[in-house]
Amino acid sequence: MSMLKTLSRRKISDQAAQQIKEFIVTERLAPGDRLPTESKLAETFGISRLSLREATKALEFLGIVEAKAGVGLTVGQIDFERVTDHLGFHPALHRADPLQLIDTRVVIETGVLPHVIRRMAADHSIYDRLHSLANRFRSARKLQTWIDLDIEFHRTLLESSGLAPLVAFGDLLHVFFQQFRESVKKAEWQDGAESHQRLIDVLRDGKLELATDELRQHIESHKIRV
């Protein structure tokens, strides 16, 4: 508890939440590990239990901490799906530079392809999962179905790399990209389905350069709708 300190009166609950996060990192706590009691934290910070509860509630929403009856506060497991769904309603996200968003997706998704190729060569079920998703594009009749499939395909691609932290970044970018997907014309659906299939075929064949070019063109096609 040595790193925790009394807080000033300005934005008390925010400061408390930040201190709790820093404590988790500094002490290298893992999900399920117990934190000091609310009473102890409130006493250490020099704040009321009500202010402390506001801080922990905010952290609970993100999954950073969990409060269980009879157990107290423990380190939680961040729910990235909840976070991205929440952020999707924030208008500020839709004012982000669209070209930067597109380039960011290119960097992240093409960057994982060497890992996908290596893991796909060792585990053929990875190709099968992506191939199944690519086939489902052809039967899409509604735009929302196509959007949901596109999100699932690209998320599965990132997951296939084995680099779990990047999946969270990808989920956040998909929130931004909703506005681009909604402008896709039905005539482009078939092209999208064929592009997804070409991508996974060259990944299966271990052709990194071709896969990178295919994925870059696929993502950068959104630029025509900016």
C-alpha positions as protocol buffer text, in pm:
chain_id: "A"
residue {
  index: 1
  type: MET
  ca { x: 0 y: 0 z: 0 }
}
residue {
  index: 2
  type: SER
  ca { x: 306 y: 227 z: 7 }
}
residue {
  index: 3
  type: MET
  ca { x: 241 y: 373 z: -337 }
}
residue {
  index: 4
  type: LEU
  ca { x: -110 y: 490 z: -242 }
}
residue {
  index: 5
  type: LYS
  ca { x: -144 y: 845 z: -112 }
}
residue {
  index: 6
  type: THR
  ca { x: -400 y: 1093 z: 14 }
}
residue {
  index: 7
  type: LEU
  ca { x: -587 y: 1260 z: -271 }
}
residue {
  index: 8
  type: SER
  ca { x: -673 y: 1624 z: -329 }
}
residue {
  index: 9
  type: ARG
  ca { x: -1036 y: 1732 z: -353 }
}
residue {
  index: 10
  type: ARG
  ca { x: -1033 y: 1785 z: -732 }
}
residue {
  index: 11
  type: LYS
  ca { x: -1193 y: 1500 z: -927 }
}
residue {
  index: 12
  type: ILE
  ca { x: -1158 y: 1270 z: -630 }
}
residue {
  index: 13
  type: SER
  ca { x: -1320 y: 961 z: -780 }
}
residue {
  index: 14
  type: ASP
  ca { x: -1114 y: 992 z: -1100 }
}
residue {
  index: 15
  type: GLN
  ca { x: -794 y: 1020 z: -900 }
}
residue {
  index: 16
  type: ALA
  ca { x: -891 y: 721 z: -689 }
}
residue {
  index: 17
  type: ALA
  ca { x: -962 y: 511 z: -999 }
}
residue {
  index: 18
  type: GLN
  ca { x: -624 y: 607 z: -1145 }
}
residue {
  index: 19
  type: GLN
  ca { x: -443 y: 515 z: -822 }
}
residue {
  index: 20
  type: ILE
  ca { x: -615 y: 177 z: -810 }
}
residue {
  index: 21
  type: LYS
  ca { x: -509 y: 105 z: -1170 }
}
residue {
  index: 22
  type: GLU
  ca { x: -151 y: 207 z: -1093 }
}
residue {
  index: 23
  type: PHE
  ca { x: -154 y: -12 z: -783 }
}
residue {
  index: 24
  type: ILE
  ca { x: -265 y: -314 z: -990 }
}
residue {
  index: 25
  type: VAL
  ca { x: 14 y: -257 z: -1240 }
}
residue {
  index: 26
  type: THR
  ca { x: 287 y: -182 z: -985 }
}
residue {
  index: 27
  type: GLU
  ca { x: 200 y: -484 z: -770 }
}
residue {
  index: 28
  type: ARG
  ca { x: 169 y: -699 z: -1083 }
}
residue {
  index: 29
  type: LEU
  ca { x: -170 y: -827 z: -978 }
}
residue {
  index: 30
  type: ALA
  ca { x: -350 y: -1078 z: -1198 }
}
residue {
  index: 31
  type: PRO
  ca { x: -723 y: -1135 z: -1255 }
}
residue {
  index: 32
  type: GLY
  ca { x: -871 y: -1279 z: -937 }
}
residue {
  index: 33
  type: ASP
  ca { x: -611 y: -1126 z: -704 }
}
residue {
  index: 34
  type: ARG
  ca { x: -759 y: -938 z: -408 }
}
residue {
  index: 35
  type: LEU
  ca { x: -729 y: -565 z: -356 }
}
residue {
  index: 36
  type: PRO
  ca { x: -735 y: -379 z: -22 }
}
residue {
  index: 37
  type: THR
  ca { x: -1084 y: -336 z: 121 }
}
residue {
  index: 38
  type: GLU
  ca { x: -1294 y: -34 z: 31 }
}
residue {
  index: 39
  type: SER
  ca { x: -1259 y: 90 z: 387 }
}
residue {
  index: 40
  type: LYS
  ca { x: -881 y: 65 z: 372 }
}
residue {
  index: 41
  type: LEU
  ca { x: -863 y: 234 z: 31 }
}
residue {
  index: 42
  type: ALA
  ca { x: -1093 y: 518 z: 141 }
}
residue {
  index: 43
  type: GLU
  ca { x: -886 y: 568 z: 457 }
}
residue {
  index: 44
  type: THR
  ca { x: -558 y: 568 z: 264 }
}
residue {
  index: 45
  type: PHE
  ca { x: -686 y: 813 z: 3 }
}
residue {
  index: 46
  type: GLY
  ca { x: -845 y: 1033 z: 269 }
}
residue {
  index: 47
  type: ILE
  ca { x: -1181 y: 1026 z: 94 }
}
residue {
  index: 48
  type: SER
  ca { x: -1532 y: 907 z: 175 }
}
residue {
  index: 49
  type: ARG
  ca { x: -1644 y: 555 z: 98 }
}
residue {
  index: 50
  type: LEU
  ca { x: -1904 y: 710 z: -136 }
}
residue {
  index: 51
  type: SER
  ca { x: -1629 y: 868 z: -348 }
}
residue {
  index: 52
  type: LEU
  ca { x: -1433 y: 545 z: -338 }
}
residue {
  index: 53
  type: ARG
  ca { x: -1740 y: 352 z: -450 }
}
residue {
  index: 54
  type: GLU
  ca { x: -1783 y: 587 z: -748 }
}
residue {
  index: 55
  type: ALA
  ca { x: -1426 y: 507 z: -851 }
}
residue {
  index: 56
  type: THR
  ca { x: -1465 y: 131 z: -818 }
}
residue {
  index: 57
  type: LYS
  ca { x: -1799 y: 136 z: -1004 }
}
residue {
  index: 58
  type: ALA
  ca { x: -1630 y: 303 z: -1301 }
}
residue {
  index: 59
  type: LEU
  ca { x: -1356 y: 39 z: -1294 }
}
residue {
  index: 60
  type: GLU
  ca { x: -1614 y: -238 z: -1259 }
}
residue {
  index: 61
  type: PHE
  ca { x: -1788 y: -121 z: -1577 }
}
residue {
  index: 62
  type: LEU
  ca { x: -1464 y: -172 z: -1770 }
}
residue {
  index: 63
  type: GLY
  ca { x: -1398 y: -505 z: -1600 }
}
residue {
  index: 64
  type: ILE
  ca { x: -1078 y: -378 z: -1435 }
}
residue {
  index: 65
  type: VAL
  ca { x: -1206 y: -470 z: -1088 }
}
residue {
  index: 66
  type: GLU
  ca { x: -1485 y: -691 z: -957 }
}
residue {
  index: 67
  type: ALA
  ca { x: -1677 y: -655 z: -632 }
}
residue {
  index: 68
  type: LYS
  ca { x: -1812 y: -978 z: -487 }
}
residue {
  index: 69
  type: ALA
  ca { x: -2011 y: -1026 z: -170 }
}
residue {
  index: 70
  type: GLY
  ca { x: -1801 y: -1195 z: 94 }
}
residue {
  index: 71
  type: VAL
  ca { x: -1485 y: -1153 z: -111 }
}
residue {
  index: 72
  type: GLY
  ca { x: -1443 y: -782 z: -163 }
}
residue {
  index: 73
  type: LEU
  ca { x: -1255 y: -617 z: -447 }
}
residue {
  index: 74
  type: THR
  ca { x: -1056 y: -833 z: -685 }
}
residue {
  index: 75
  type: VAL
  ca { x: -878 y: -768 z: -1013 }
}
residue {
  index: 76
  type: GLY
  ca { x: -1117 y: -835 z: -1300 }
}
residue {
  index: 77
  type: GLN
  ca { x: -1090 y: -928 z: -1664 }
}
residue {
  index: 78
  type: ILE
  ca { x: -1137 y: -634 z: -1902 }
}
residue {
  index: 79
  type: ASP
  ca { x: -1444 y: -678 z: -2120 }
}
residue {
  index: 80
  type: PHE
  ca { x: -1327 y: -526 z: -2448 }
}
residue {
  index: 81
  type: GLU
  ca { x: -1657 y: -596 z: -2620 }
}
residue {
  index: 82
  type: ARG
  ca { x: -1838 y: -389 z: -2359 }
}
residue {
  index: 83
  type: VAL
  ca { x: -1580 y: -111 z: -2388 }
}
residue {
  index: 84
  type: THR
  ca { x: -1601 y: -87 z: -2765 }
}
residue {
  index: 85
  type: ASP
  ca { x: -1981 y: -103 z: -2764 }
}
residue {
  index: 86
  type: HIS
  ca { x: -1984 y: 183 z: -2514 }
}
residue {
  index: 87
  type: LEU
  ca { x: -1736 y: 391 z: -2712 }
}
residue {
  index: 88
  type: GLY
  ca { x: -1933 y: 337 z: -3030 }
}
residue {
  index: 89
  type: PHE
  ca { x: -2196 y: 579 z: -2905 }
}
residue {
  index: 90
  type: HIS
  ca { x: -1946 y: 858 z: -2839 }
}
residue {
  index: 91
  type: PRO
  ca { x: -1974 y: 1122 z: -3115 }
}
residue {
  index: 92
  type: ALA
  ca { x: -1609 y: 1223 z: -3081 }
}
residue {
  index: 93
  type: LEU
  ca { x: -1498 y: 891 z: -3227 }
}
residue {
  index: 94
  type: HIS
  ca { x: -1675 y: 963 z: -3552 }
}
residue {
  index: 95
  type: ARG
  ca { x: -1477 y: 1285 z: -3598 }
}
residue {
  index: 96
  type: ALA
  ca { x: -1148 y: 1096 z: -3619 }
}
residue {
  index: 97
  type: ASP
  ca { x: -950 y: 1140 z: -3941 }
}
residue {
  index: 98
  type: PRO
  ca { x: -1084 y: 863 z: -4169 }
}
residue {
  index: 99
  type: LEU
  ca { x: -762 y: 832 z: -4368 }
}
residue {
  index: 100
  type: GLN
  ca { x: -565 y: 780 z: -4048 }
}
residue {
  index: 101
  type: LEU
  ca { x: -814 y: 514 z: -3940 }
}
residue {
  index: 102
  type: ILE
  ca { x: -777 y: 333 z: -4270 }
}
residue {
  index: 103
  type: ASP
  ca { x: -397 y: 346 z: -4255 }
}
residue {
  index: 104
  type: THR
  ca { x: -405 y: 225 z: -3894 }
}
residue {
  index: 105
  type: ARG
  ca { x: -607 y: -78 z: -3993 }
}
residue {
  index: 106
  type: VAL
  ca { x: -365 y: -151 z: -4276 }
}
residue {
  index: 107
  type: VAL
  ca { x: -69 y: -141 z: -4034 }
}
residue {
  index: 108
  type: ILE
  ca { x: -235 y: -364 z: -3774 }
}
residue {
  index: 109
  type: GLU
  ca { x: -393 y: -622 z: -4002 }
}
residue {
  index: 110
  type: THR
  ca { x: -111 y: -661 z: -4254 }
}
residue {
  index: 111
  type: GLY
  ca { x: 133 y: -671 z: -3963 }
}
residue {
  index: 112
  type: VAL
  ca { x: -19 y: -992 z: -3826 }
}
residue {
  index: 113
  type: LEU
  ca { x: -10 y: -1182 z: -4155 }
}
residue {
  index: 114
  type: PRO
  ca { x: 333 y: -1347 z: -4101 }
}
residue {
  index: 115
  type: HIS
  ca { x: 199 y: -1488 z: -3774 }
}
residue {
  index: 116
  type: VAL
  ca { x: -123 y: -1605 z: -3941 }
}
residue {
  index: 117
  type: ILE
  ca { x: 73 y: -1784 z: -4215 }
}
residue {
  index: 118
  type: ARG
  ca { x: 294 y: -1962 z: -3962 }
}
residue {
  index: 119
  type: ARG
  ca { x: 2 y: -2070 z: -3744 }
}
residue {
  index: 120
  type: MET
  ca { x: -216 y: -2166 z: -4042 }
}
residue {
  index: 121
  type: ALA
  ca { x: 58 y: -2399 z: -4169 }
}
residue {
  index: 122
  type: ALA
  ca { x: 55 y: -2579 z: -3834 }
}
residue {
  index: 123
  type: ASP
  ca { x: -322 y: -2571 z: -3780 }
}
residue {
  index: 124
  type: HIS
  ca { x: -541 y: -2623 z: -4087 }
}
residue {
  index: 125
  type: SER
  ca { x: -857 y: -2548 z: -3889 }
}
residue {
  index: 126
  type: ILE
  ca { x: -763 y: -2178 z: -3907 }
}
residue {
  index: 127
  type: TYR
  ca { x: -808 y: -2182 z: -4284 }
}
residue {
  index: 128
  type: ASP
  ca { x: -1133 y: -2376 z: -4247 }
}
residue {
  index: 129
  type: ARG
  ca { x: -1281 y: -2116 z: -4010 }
}
residue {
  index: 130
  type: LEU
  ca { x: -1188 y: -1825 z: -4237 }
}
residue {
  index: 131
  type: HIS
  ca { x: -1306 y: -2012 z: -4547 }
}
residue {
  index: 132
  type: SER
  ca { x: -1643 y: -2078 z: -4383 }
}
residue {
  index: 133
  type: LEU
  ca { x: -1684 y: -1708 z: -4308 }
}
residue {
  index: 134
  type: ALA
  ca { x: -1585 y: -1610 z: -4663 }
}
residue {
  index: 135
  type: ASN
  ca { x: -1851 y: -1844 z: -4802 }
}
residue {
  index: 136
  type: ARG
  ca { x: -2121 y: -1686 z: -4586 }
}
residue {
  index: 137
  type: PHE
  ca { x: -2065 y: -1347 z: -4757 }
}
residue {
  index: 138
  type: ARG
  ca { x: -2214 y: -1490 z: -5075 }
}
residue {
  index: 139
  type: SER
  ca { x: -2547 y: -1563 z: -4910 }
}
residue {
  index: 140
  type: ALA
  ca { x: -2579 y: -1222 z: -4740 }
}
residue {
  index: 141
  type: ARG
  ca { x: -2902 y: -1047 z: -4839 }
}
residue {
  index: 142
  type: LYS
  ca { x: -2899 y: -754 z: -4597 }
}
residue {
  index: 143
  type: LEU
  ca { x: -2636 y: -487 z: -4543 }
}
residue {
  index: 144
  type: GLN
  ca { x: -2625 y: -546 z: -4166 }
}
residue {
  index: 145
  type: THR
  ca { x: -2559 y: -916 z: -4227 }
}
residue {
  index: 146
  type: TRP
  ca { x: -2269 y: -823 z: -4453 }
}
residue {
  index: 147
  type: ILE
  ca { x: -2134 y: -577 z: -4192 }
}
residue {
  index: 148
  type: ASP
  ca { x: -2154 y: -835 z: -3914 }
}
residue {
  index: 149
  type: LEU
  ca { x: -1974 y: -1092 z: -4129 }
}
residue {
  index: 150
  type: ASP
  ca { x: -1702 y: -844 z: -4222 }
}
residue {
  index: 151
  type: ILE
  ca { x: -1639 y: -763 z: -3856 }
}
residue {
  index: 152
  type: GLU
  ca { x: -1633 y: -1133 z: -3766 }
}
residue {
  index: 153
  type: PHE
  ca { x: -1396 y: -1219 z: -4053 }
}
residue {
  index: 154
  type: HIS
  ca { x: -1140 y: -952 z: -3968 }
}
residue {
  index: 155
  type: ARG
  ca { x: -1162 y: -1026 z: -3597 }
}
residue {
  index: 156
  type: THR
  ca { x: -1102 y: -1395 z: -3669 }
}
residue {
  index: 157
  type: LEU
  ca { x: -805 y: -1298 z: -3887 }
}
residue {
  index: 158
  type: LEU
  ca { x: -649 y: -1107 z: -3598 }
}
residue {
  index: 159
  type: GLU
  ca { x: -728 y: -1388 z: -3354 }
}
residue {
  index: 160
  type: SER
  ca { x: -559 y: -1633 z: -3591 }
}
residue {
  index: 161
  type: SER
  ca { x: -229 y: -1452 z: -3538 }
}
residue {
  index: 162
  type: GLY
  ca { x: -225 y: -1560 z: -3175 }
}
residue {
  index: 163
  type: LEU
  ca { x: -152 y: -1199 z: -3075 }
}
residue {
  index: 164
  type: ALA
  ca { x: -442 y: -1147 z: -2834 }
}
residue {
  index: 165
  type: PRO
  ca { x: -368 y: -780 z: -2743 }
}
residue {
  index: 166
  type: LEU
  ca { x: -409 y: -675 z: -3106 }
}
residue {
  index: 167
  type: VAL
  ca { x: -763 y: -813 z: -3113 }
}
residue {
  index: 168
  type: ALA
  ca { x: -864 y: -539 z: -2868 }
}
residue {
  index: 169
  type: PHE
  ca { x: -721 y: -268 z: -3093 }
}
residue {
  index: 170
  type: GLY
  ca { x: -898 y: -423 z: -3389 }
}
residue {
  index: 171
  type: ASP
  ca { x: -1230 y: -422 z: -3204 }
}
residue {
  index: 172
  type: LEU
  ca { x: -1193 y: -52 z: -3131 }
}
residue {
  index: 173
  type: LEU
  ca { x: -1113 y: 27 z: -3495 }
}
residue {
  index: 174
  type: HIS
  ca { x: -1424 y: -162 z: -3605 }
}
residue {
  index: 175
  type: VAL
  ca { x: -1630 y: 88 z: -3405 }
}
residue {
  index: 176
  type: PHE
  ca { x: -1484 y: 367 z: -3618 }
}
residue {
  index: 177
  type: PHE
  ca { x: -1534 y: 172 z: -3939 }
}
residue {
  index: 178
  type: GLN
  ca { x: -1907 y: 126 z: -3895 }
}
residue {
  index: 179
  type: GLN
  ca { x: -1965 y: 449 z: -4086 }
}
residue {
  index: 180
  type: PHE
  ca { x: -1764 y: 321 z: -4385 }
}
residue {
  index: 181
  type: ARG
  ca { x: -1932 y: -18 z: -4396 }
}
residue {
  index: 182
  type: GLU
  ca { x: -2276 y: 141 z: -4398 }
}
residue {
  index: 183
  type: SER
  ca { x: -2187 y: 317 z: -4723 }
}
residue {
  index: 184
  type: VAL
  ca { x: -2096 y: -5 z: -4904 }
}
residue {
  index: 185
  type: LYS
  ca { x: -2304 y: -59 z: -5215 }
}
residue {
  index: 186
  type: LYS
  ca { x: -2463 y: -396 z: -5277 }
}
residue {
  index: 187
  type: ALA
  ca { x: -2267 y: -427 z: -5601 }
}
residue {
  index: 188
  type: GLU
  ca { x: -1948 y: -428 z: -5392 }
}
residue {
  index: 189
  type: TRP
  ca { x: -2055 y: -719 z: -5172 }
}
residue {
  index: 190
  type: GLN
  ca { x: -1948 y: -983 z: -5423 }
}
residue {
  index: 191
  type: ASP
  ca { x: -1612 y: -815 z: -5473 }
}
residue {
  index: 192
  type: GLY
  ca { x: -1566 y: -818 z: -5096 }
}
residue {
  index: 193
  type: ALA
  ca { x: -1646 y: -1188 z: -5074 }
}
residue {
  index: 194
  type: GLU
  ca { x: -1398 y: -1271 z: -5349 }
}
residue {
  index: 195
  type: SER
  ca { x: -1130 y: -1055 z: -5188 }
}
residue {
  index: 196
  type: HIS
  ca { x: -1169 y: -1236 z: -4856 }
}
residue {
  index: 197
  type: GLN
  ca { x: -1134 y: -1572 z: -5031 }
}
residue {
  index: 198
  type: ARG
  ca { x: -827 y: -1467 z: -5229 }
}
residue {
  index: 199
  type: LEU
  ca { x: -667 y: -1345 z: -4907 }
}
residue {
  index: 200
  type: ILE
  ca { x: -705 y: -1669 z: -4716 }
}
residue {
  index: 201
  type: ASP
  ca { x: -597 y: -1877 z: -5018 }
}
residue {
  index: 202
  type: VAL
  ca { x: -264 y: -1695 z: -5049 }
}
residue {
  index: 203
  type: LEU
  ca { x: -219 y: -1712 z: -4672 }
}
residue {
  index: 204
  type: ARG
  ca { x: -267 y: -2089 z: -4691 }
}
residue {
  index: 205
  type: ASP
  ca { x: -6 y: -2100 z: -4968 }
}
residue {
  index: 206
  type: GLY
  ca { x: 239 y: -1902 z: -4756 }
}
residue {
  index: 207
  type: LYS
  ca { x: 257 y: -1611 z: -5001 }
}
residue {
  index: 208
  type: LEU
  ca { x: 307 y: -1320 z: -4764 }
}
residue {
  index: 209
  type: GLU
  ca { x: 365 y: -1049 z: -5024 }
}
residue {
  index: 210
  type: LEU
  ca { x: 49 y: -1136 z: -5218 }
}
residue {
  index: 211
  type: ALA
  ca { x: -153 y: -1160 z: -4897 }
}
residue {
  index: 212
  type: THR
  ca { x: -28 y: -820 z: -4782 }
}
residue {
  index: 213
  type: ASP
  ca { x: -115 y: -658 z: -5115 }
}
residue {
  index: 214
  type: GLU
  ca { x: -461 y: -818 z: -5117 }
}
residue {
  index: 215
  type: LEU
  ca { x: -544 y: -709 z: -4764 }
}
residue {
  index: 216
  type: ARG
  ca { x: -409 y: -357 z: -4816 }
}
residue {
  index: 217
  type: GLN
  ca { x: -621 y: -309 z: -5128 }
}
residue {
  index: 218
  type: HIS
  ca { x: -924 y: -450 z: -4950 }
}
residue {
  index: 219
  type: ILE
  ca { x: -896 y: -209 z: -4658 }
}
residue {
  index: 220
  type: GLU
  ca { x: -793 y: 90 z: -4866 }
}
residue {
  index: 221
  type: SER
  ca { x: -1101 y: 45 z: -5086 }
}
residue {
  index: 222
  type: HIS
  ca { x: -1281 y: 242 z: -4813 }
}
residue {
  index: 223
  type: LYS
  ca { x: -1093 y: 552 z: -4926 }
}
residue {
  index: 224
  type: ILE
  ca { x: -1326 y: 592 z: -5221 }
}
residue {
  index: 225
  type: ARG
  ca { x: -1610 y: 647 z: -4973 }
}
residue {
  index: 226
  type: VAL
  ca { x: -1430 y: 909 z: -4762 }
}
